[in-house]
């Protein structure tokens, strides 16, 4: 389903294919030969752009999102696996994001890199070209440190100064009620979808 959002509608190359039960919403451009499979969601929130190159495969139930502060670009010949999500990141050419992987705001995945099954690339993390994040592991920082999930204290030492609440939502983590402010802002922004229409 193609949906116009905030006055912007998806632009799909005639050589691309989007499954009838996939959703492409907002300021999204999809290149030739790209395939968006069943249940996938590609959503450019108001002011957020998504650019997907040629011969990209977005598999079942994957999510690609962008917001006004965090556009999203997926280069050519990439594969985004089932149930993976890529939010506000830059994915260079020939990157593999495996099943259930998570790539966060401001991350950069260098050409030919791999984010394997259930691995995570945290916000503002730069993964070198050709690098691989092993199954279930975590990449964090710039340049990326790649750590197993049981080393939480080391991950947090790098992740905390990256400041997810401020970088993503513009909210002070140490303020009086950060979750109230985050959800209030999200509610307001996401409420704009009430005016969406089929493109």
Secondary structure in CASP SS format (residue, H / E / C, confidence):
PFRMAT SS
TARGET T0000
AUTHOR 0000-0000-0000
METHOD secondary structure of the structure
MODEL  1
X C 1.00
X E 1.00
X E 1.00
X E 1.00
X E 1.00
X C 1.00
X C 1.00
X E 1.00
X C 1.00
X C 1.00
X E 1.00
X E 1.00
X C 1.00
X C 1.00
X C 1.00
X C 1.00
X E 1.00
X E 1.00
X C 1.00
X C 1.00
X C 1.00
X C 1.00
X E 1.00
X E 1.00
X E 1.00
X C 1.00
X E 1.00
X E 1.00
X E 1.00
X E 1.00
X C 1.00
X C 1.00
X C 1.00
X C 1.00
X E 1.00
X E 1.00
X C 1.00
X C 1.00
X C 1.00
X C 1.00
X E 1.00
X E 1.00
X E 1.00
X E 1.00
X C 1.00
X C 1.00
X C 1.00
X C 1.00
X E 1.00
X E 1.00
X E 1.00
X E 1.00
X C 1.00
X C 1.00
X C 1.00
X C 1.00
X E 1.00
X E 1.00
X C 1.00
X C 1.00
X C 1.00
X C 1.00
X E 1.00
X E 1.00
X E 1.00
X E 1.00
X E 1.00
X C 1.00
X C 1.00
X E 1.00
X C 1.00
X E 1.00
X E 1.00
X E 1.00
X C 1.00
X C 1.00
X C 1.00
X C 1.00
X E 1.00
X E 1.00
X C 1.00
X C 1.00
X C 1.00
X C 1.00
X E 1.00
X E 1.00
X E 1.00
X C 1.00
X C 1.00
X E 1.00
X E 1.00
X C 1.00
X C 1.00
X C 1.00
X C 1.00
X E 1.00
X E 1.00
X C 1.00
X C 1.00
X C 1.00
X C 1.00
X E 1.00
X E 1.00
X C 1.00
X C 1.00
X C 1.00
X C 1.00
X E 1.00
X E 1.00
X C 1.00
X C 1.00
X C 1.00
X C 1.00
X E 1.00
X E 1.00
X C 1.00
X C 1.00
X C 1.00
X C 1.00
X E 1.00
X E 1.00
X C 1.00
X C 1.00
X C 1.00
X C 1.00
X E 1.00
X E 1.00
X C 1.00
X C 1.00
X C 1.00
X C 1.00
X E 1.00
X E 1.00
X C 1.00
X C 1.00
X C 1.00
X C 1.00
X E 1.00
X E 1.00
X E 1.00
X C 1.00
X C 1.00
X C 1.00
X C 1.00
X E 1.00
X E 1.00
X E 1.00
X C 1.00
X C 1.00
X C 1.00
X C 1.00
X H 1.00
X H 1.00
X H 1.00
X H 1.00
X H 1.00
X H 1.00
X H 1.00
X H 1.00
X H 1.00
X H 1.00
X H 1.00
X C 1.00
X H 1.00
X H 1.00
X H 1.00
X H 1.00
X H 1.00
X H 1.00
X C 1.00
X C 1.00
X C 1.00
X C 1.00
X C 1.00
X C 1.00
X C 1.00
X C 1.00
X H 1.00
X H 1.00
X H 1.00
X H 1.00
X H 1.00
X H 1.00
X H 1.00
X H 1.00
X H 1.00
X H 1.00
X H 1.00
X H 1.00
X H 1.00
X H 1.00
X H 1.00
X H 1.00
X H 1.00
X H 1.00
X C 1.00
X E 1.00
X E 1.00
X C 1.00
END
